[in-house]
Amino acid sequence: MRGLPRQVRLSLTQRLTLFFTTVAAVMVLALGYLFLLEAQRHFVGLDKTTLQEKRHLIENILRNAASEDGALRRLSESLNFHDDLRVVIRNPQGQIVFQSTVAQGHSPSYGGSAPDESHGFHVLSFAAVPGYADTALQVMVAADTQPHMLFLAKIRTSLIAYAAAAIVVCALLSWLAARQGLAPLREMKSRAAVVTGQKLTERMPMHAVPVEMADLAQELNHMLDRLQQDFQRLTDFAADLAHELRTPISNLLTQTQVTLATKRDAATYRDILASNAEELQRLGRMVSDMLFLAKTERGVDLPHKELFSARQEAQALLDFYEAVAEEKHIQIALEGDGHIDGDRLMFRRAVSNLLSNALRYAPEAGAVVVRIHSGPPATRVAVENTGPDIDAQILPRLFDRFYRADPARAHPGSDGSGLGLAITRAIAQAHGGSITATSSQGQTCFALSFPCKKS
């Protein structure tokens, strides 16, 4: 909205500089304050010690004095001409009997009256009995704090100047340290700036960054790895789809152009249209399967998750394929039981793909067995069939899209699109499970593994 102040956004370098400068300023000012406080306490302690020493001196002079004149003479010799000391002695009637004097050019700041602490003096009052009389004299000793205050004022001025200079220096050093410390982030930024769809091989420098940023660099590299894999998968997906669709579409176009080139009878047109319809149905199934693969590879949630019996679903599929098995004289069997927590229709599609492949590649009078085993940590559904072994190097690639490289399992008359096993693997992964394939000694086994439901 217009008229609203724009929010100020500080960079990380500015924030760190401000933070370190604030901390440094607080520490310097706190240390300066503590220094002044301790210096003041020190001077107060010195004044108290001086006052106590003068008290003992005055008490000793008065106690050992034989006469008032002798006492005053000794007091004058000991206490006069001290610029930072004032002494006033009064008799019981309140009259001043002794008052110290200051050096030439100095005069008492109290103007002849008794000094007090509000005028910059530390005062000590006490009673002392002279040796020449029985009545006590009232003694007031005052220490002038002005020299100390002047010294503290100079120290305070010096500390303020030092603190200001120290804060400025700390601000500059903090900015330099923050900028140098964040240099790896700028390097990572420059590396990330060059990452594009055509250049996904760039990685963050892990060994050239501080330990604190190594984890960030590692996670960013892992993210780039995942992006590169997903981008490559998407590229392969588009390439596979274009490759598989090109041939049937070209066939349909050629056949249609040839048909239109010459006038034919109605029966011929019906045959051609029926052939085209079968090819279009195959294309429709292929597109539907590719969309299903794209959906499952994005890791979507299962649409209808429930707990069901794997044996019941497998038995229903065996009943459906029984006619195909009888035609090829293949024996089919079901062993074991277990429960699966997942999508019932997706499970049936995965097992149906495996059964269809097993019946397609099993030889005449062969056998197909579905074995179900339930137990932590997973429920295992294996579809085994007799037949020629599959090369161990080819087994991992059987789950790739459109892969039909095994001559032993190639059937030209098959209507498969090469997506069945890829879809089966996607269904297993959508359930958090996996699929494995083994083939040896005339037995081929595809095993689905579904995690058991946690109680």
C-alpha positions in Angstrom: 0.0 0.0 0.0 1.1 3.5 -0.7 2.2 5.7 2.2 3.4 2.9 4.4 7.1 3.0 5.4 9.2 0.4 3.7 10.6 -2.2 6.0 14.4 -2.0 6.4 16.0 -5.3 5.8 19.6 -5.7 7.1 22.0 -8.0 5.5 23.5 -10.8 7.5 26.9 -9.0 7.5 25.2 -5.8 8.8 23.3 -7.8 11.5 26.5 -9.5 12.7 28.4 -6.2 12.7 25.6 -4.6 14.7 25.5 -7.5 17.1 29.2 -7.7 17.7 29.5 -3.9 18.0 26.7 -3.7 20.6 28.3 -6.5 22.6 31.7 -4.8 22.4 30.2 -1.4 23.4 28.4 -2.9 26.4 31.6 -4.7 27.5 33.8 -1.7 27.1 31.4 0.7 28.9 30.8 -1.9 31.7 34.5 -2.3 32.2 35.0 1.5 32.3 32.2 1.9 34.8 33.6 -0.9 37.0 37.1 0.7 36.8 35.7 4.1 37.9 33.7 2.5 40.6 36.6 0.6 42.0 38.9 3.7 41.8 36.3 5.7 43.7 36.1 3.0 46.3 39.9 2.9 46.5 40.1 6.7 47.2 37.3 6.4 49.8 39.3 3.7 51.5 42.5 5.8 51.4 40.6 8.8 52.9 39.2 6.6 55.7 42.7 5.3 56.4 44.2 8.8 56.5 41.4 10.0 58.8 42.0 7.1 61.2 45.7 7.8 61.2 45.1 11.5 62.0 42.7 10.5 64.7 45.3 8.4 66.4 47.9 11.2 66.0 45.6 13.8 67.5 44.5 11.5 70.4 48.2 10.7 71.1 49.2 14.5 71.1 46.3 15.5 73.3 46.7 12.6 75.7 50.5 13.3 76.2 50.1 17.1 76.3 51.0 18.8 79.7 49.3 22.1 78.8 47.0 23.6 76.2 49.8 25.7 74.7 52.0 22.6 74.3 49.2 20.7 72.7 48.3 23.5 70.3 52.0 23.9 69.3 52.4 20.1 68.5 49.1 20.0 66.7 50.1 23.0 64.6 53.5 21.4 63.7 51.8 18.1 62.7 48.6 19.3 61.0 49.1 22.7 59.5 49.9 23.3 55.8 48.3 20.1 54.6 46.2 21.1 51.5 44.0 18.0 51.6 43.4 18.0 55.4 41.3 20.1 57.7 41.2 19.8 61.5 38.9 21.7 63.9 38.9 21.2 67.7 36.3 22.7 69.9 36.0 22.9 73.7 32.9 21.8 75.6 31.4 25.3 75.1 31.6 25.0 71.3 34.5 27.5 70.9 37.2 26.6 68.4 40.5 26.1 70.2 42.4 24.8 67.1 42.0 25.0 63.4 44.5 23.9 60.9 45.8 26.3 58.2 46.6 25.6 54.5 49.7 26.4 52.5 50.1 29.9 51.0 47.9 30.4 48.0 45.3 27.9 49.3 42.4 28.7 51.5 39.8 26.3 53.1 36.8 25.8 50.9 34.5 25.8 53.9 35.3 29.4 54.7 36.2 28.9 58.2 33.2 26.8 59.1 33.2 23.1 59.8 33.6 21.0 56.5 31.0 18.4 55.5 30.8 15.7 52.9 28.3 17.6 50.7 31.1 20.1 50.0 33.7 17.4 48.9 35.0 16.3 52.3 35.1 13.0 54.1 34.6 13.9 57.8 35.5 12.0 61.0 34.3 13.3 64.3 35.3 12.0 67.7 35.9 13.1 71.3 39.4 13.2 72.9 40.4 13.9 76.5 43.6 16.0 76.8 46.2 15.2 79.4 45.9 18.6 81.0 42.1 18.6 81.6 39.3 16.3 82.5 36.8 17.4 79.9 36.8 16.0 76.4 37.4 18.1 73.3 35.3 17.7 70.2 37.6 16.9 67.2 36.5 17.1 63.5 39.0 15.9 60.9 38.1 16.3 57.2 39.9 15.0 54.1 39.5 17.1 51.0 38.3 14.8 48.1 38.8 17.4 45.4 42.2 16.0 44.2 40.6 12.6 43.9 37.6 14.0 42.0 39.9 15.8 39.6 41.8 12.6 39.0 38.6 10.6 38.5 37.3 13.3 36.1 40.5 13.0 34.0 40.2 9.2 34.0 36.6 9.4 33.0 37.4 11.7 30.1 40.2 9.3 29.0 37.9 6.3 29.3 35.2 7.9 27.3 37.6 8.7 24.5 39.1 5.2 24.7 35.6 3.6 24.7 34.5 5.6 21.6 37.7 4.6 19.8 37.4 1.0 20.9 33.8 0.8 19.7 34.7 2.2 16.3 37.6 -0.2 16.0 35.4 -3.1 17.1 32.7 -2.1 14.5 35.3 -2.1 11.7 36.8 -5.4 12.9 33.3 -6.9 13.3 32.4 -5.9 9.8 35.6 -7.3 8.4 35.2 -10.6 10.4 31.6 -11.0 9.3 32.4 -10.3 5.7 35.3 -12.7 5.7 33.3 -15.3 7.6 30.4 -15.1 5.2 32.7 -15.3 2.1 31.9 -19.1 1.7 28.2 -18.2 1.5 28.9 -15.8 -1.4 30.9 -18.6 -3.0 27.9 -20.9 -2.6 25.7 -18.2 -4.0 27.9 -17.9 -7.1 27.9 -21.6 -7.5 24.1 -21.8 -7.2 23.6 -18.9 -9.7 25.1 -21.0 -12.5 22.9 -24.0 -11.9 20.4 -24.4 -14.8 18.4 -27.1 -16.4 21.3 -27.7 -18.8 24.0 -27.5 -16.1 23.1 -29.5 -13.0 26.6 -30.8 -12.3 27.7 -27.8 -10.2 28.2 -28.6 -6.5 28.8 -26.6 -3.4 32.4 -26.5 -2.1 32.4 -28.6 1.1 36.1 -28.6 1.9 36.5 -24.8 1.3 33.9 -23.8 3.8 33.9 -23.7 7.7 32.7 -26.7 9.6 29.5 -24.9 10.5 28.6 -24.5 6.8 29.8 -28.0 5.7 26.4 -29.5 6.7 24.6 -26.8 4.7 26.8 -27.4 1.7 26.3 -31.2 1.9 22.5 -30.9 2.1 22.5 -28.5 -0.9 24.6 -31.0 -2.8 22.2 -33.7 -1.9 19.3 -31.5 -3.1 21.2 -30.9 -6.4 21.7 -34.6 -6.7 18.0 -35.2 -6.3 17.1 -32.5 -8.7 19.6 -33.9 -11.3 18.1 -37.4 -10.8 14.6 -36.1 -11.1 15.4 -34.0 -14.1 17.1 -36.9 -15.8 14.1 -39.1 -14.9 11.8 -36.5 -16.5 14.1 -36.3 -19.6 14.1 -40.0 -19.9 10.4 -40.1 -19.4 9.7 -37.7 -22.2 12.3 -39.5 -24.5 10.7 -42.9 -23.8 7.2 -41.6 -24.3 8.2 -39.9 -27.6 10.0 -43.0 -28.8 7.1 -45.4 -28.0 4.5 -43.1 -29.4 6.3 -42.3 -32.6 6.0 -45.8 -34.2 2.3 -46.5 -33.7 1.4 -42.9 -34.6 3.5 -43.2 -37.8 1.8 -46.5 -38.6 -1.6 -45.1 -38.1 -0.8 -42.1 -40.3 0.7 -44.2 -43.0 -2.2 -46.7 -43.0 -4.7 -43.8 -43.1 -2.9 -42.0 -46.0 -2.7 -45.3 -48.0 -6.4 -46.0 -47.4 -7.4 -42.5 -48.5 -5.3 -42.7 -51.6 -7.5 -45.3 -53.2 -11.2 -45.9 -53.1 -12.1 -49.1 -51.3 -15.1 -51.1 -50.4 -16.9 -50.8 -47.0 -15.5 -54.1 -45.7 -12.0 -52.9 -46.3 -12.7 -49.6 -44.5 -14.2 -51.5 -41.5 -11.1 -53.8 -41.3 -8.8 -50.8 -41.4 -10.9 -48.9 -38.8 -10.9 -51.9 -36.5 -7.1 -52.2 -36.9 -6.8 -48.5 -36.1 -9.1 -48.8 -33.1 -6.9 -51.6 -31.6 -3.8 -49.5 -32.1 -5.5 -46.4 -30.6 -6.6 -48.6 -27.6 -3.0 -49.6 -27.2 -1.9 -46.0 -27.3 -4.6 -45.1 -24.8 -3.4 -47.8 -22.4 0.2 -46.6 -22.8 -0.7 -43.0 -22.1 -2.8 -44.1 -19.1 0.1 -46.2 -17.8 2.6 -43.3 -18.2 0.3 -41.0 -16.3 0.0 -43.5 -13.6 3.8 -43.8 -13.4 4.2 -40.1 -13.3 1.7 -39.9 -10.5 3.2 -42.6 -8.3 6.8 -41.3 -8.8 5.8 -38.0 -7.3 5.2 -39.9 -4.1 1.4 -39.2 -3.8 -0.6 -40.6 -0.9 -2.5 -43.8 -1.5 -6.0 -42.9 -2.5 -7.9 -45.7 -0.7 -5.8 -47.2 2.1 -7.2 -50.1 4.1 -6.2 -53.4 5.7 -7.1 -56.4 3.5 -6.2 -60.1 2.9 -3.5 -60.6 0.3 -4.7 -64.2 -0.1 -8.3 -63.2 -1.0 -7.1 -60.7 -3.6 -4.6 -63.1 -5.1 -7.2 -65.9 -5.3 -9.6 -63.6 -7.2 -6.8 -62.9 -9.7 -6.0 -66.6 -10.1 -9.7 -67.3 -10.8 -9.6 -64.6 -13.5 -6.4 -66.0 -15.2 -7.6 -69.6 -14.8 -8.8 -69.8 -18.4 -5.5 -68.5 -19.8 -3.6 -71.1 -17.7 -5.8 -74.0 -18.9 -5.3 -72.9 -22.5 -1.5 -73.3 -22.0 -1.9 -76.3 -19.7 -0.1 -74.3 -16.9 -0.7 -75.3 -13.3 -1.4 -72.4 -11.0 -1.3 -72.5 -7.2 -1.6 -70.2 -4.1 0.3 -70.7 -0.8 0.3 -68.8 2.4 -1.7 -65.9 3.7 -1.1 -62.4 5.1 -2.6 -58.9 5.4 -1.5 -55.7 3.7 -2.2 -52.1 4.7 -2.6 -50.3 1.5 -4.7 -49.7 -1.6 -6.5 -52.8 -2.7 -6.9 -51.9 -6.4 -3.2 -50.9 -6.7 -2.2 -54.2 -5.1 -4.4 -56.1 -7.5 -2.9 -54.3 -10.4 0.7 -55.1 -9.3 0.0 -58.8 -8.8 -2.0 -58.9 -12.0 1.0 -57.6 -13.9 3.3 -60.2 -12.4 0.8 -63.0 -13.1 0.3 -61.8 -16.7 4.1 -61.9 -17.2 4.4 -65.3 -15.5 1.7 -66.9 -17.7 3.0 -65.2 -20.8 6.6 -66.5 -20.4 5.9 -69.9 -18.7 6.3 -72.8 -21.2 3.5 -75.2 -22.1 2.7 -77.5 -19.1 4.6 -75.2 -16.8 3.7 -74.0 -13.4 2.9 -70.6 -11.7 2.9 -70.3 -7.9 1.9 -67.3 -5.8 3.5 -67.6 -2.3 2.4 -65.2 0.5 4.5 -64.9 3.7 3.5 -62.5 6.5 5.9 -61.6 9.3 7.8 -58.6 10.6 9.0 -56.4 9.0 7.0 -57.0 5.8 4.4 -59.1 4.0 6.0 -60.8 1.0 4.0 -61.8 -2.1 6.1 -63.8 -4.6 5.0 -64.9 -8.1 7.1 -67.8 -9.4 7.0 -69.4 -12.8 9.0 -72.1 -14.6 10.9 -71.2 -17.8 14.2 -70.2 -19.2 16.6 -68.2 -16.9 17.1 -64.5 -17.3 20.6 -63.1 -17.5 21.6 -61.7 -14.1 22.8 -58.5 -15.7 19.4 -57.9 -17.2 17.4 -58.5 -14.1 17.8 -55.0 -12.6 16.8 -53.3 -15.9 13.5 -55.3 -16.2 11.8 -52.6 -14.1 12.9 -49.8 -16.5 10.2 -48.3 -18.7 9.7 -49.9 -22.2 12.6 -52.3 -21.5 12.3 -55.5 -23.7 15.9 -56.4 -24.3 15.7 -60.1 -23.2 15.4 -62.2 -26.4 14.3 -65.2 -24.3 11.3 -63.3 -23.0 10.4 -61.4 -26.2 7.1 -62.3 -27.7 6.3 -60.4 -30.9 2.7 -61.2 -30.5 2.4 -59.7 -27.1 0.3 -56.6 -26.6 2.4 -55.4 -23.7 3.8 -51.9 -23.7 6.8 -52.6 -21.6 5.4 -50.7 -18.6 4.0 -53.5 -16.5 7.0 -54.1 -14.3 7.8 -50.4 -14.0 4.2 -49.8 -12.8 4.5 -52.7 -10.4 7.7 -51.3 -8.9 6.0 -47.9 -8.6 3.1 -49.4 -6.7 5.4 -51.2 -4.3 7.4 -48.0 -3.6 4.1 -46.0 -3.1 3.3 -48.5 -0.3 6.8 -48.0 1.2 7.9 -51.4 -0.1 10.1 -52.9 -2.8 10.2 -55.5 -5.5 13.0 -57.9 -6.4 13.6 -60.4 -9.2 15.6 -63.6 -9.3 16.0 -66.2 -12.0 18.0 -69.5 -11.7 17.7 -73.2 -12.4 14.5 -72.8 -14.5 12.7 -70.8 -11.9 11.9 -67.0 -12.2 10.6 -65.2 -9.1 9.3 -61.6 -8.7 8.7 -60.8 -5.0 6.7 -57.8 -3.7 7.4 -56.6 -0.2 4.9 -54.5 1.8 5.7 -53.1 5.2 3.6 -54.6 8.0 1.1 -52.3 9.7 2.5 -50.9 13.0 0.3 -51.7 16.0 
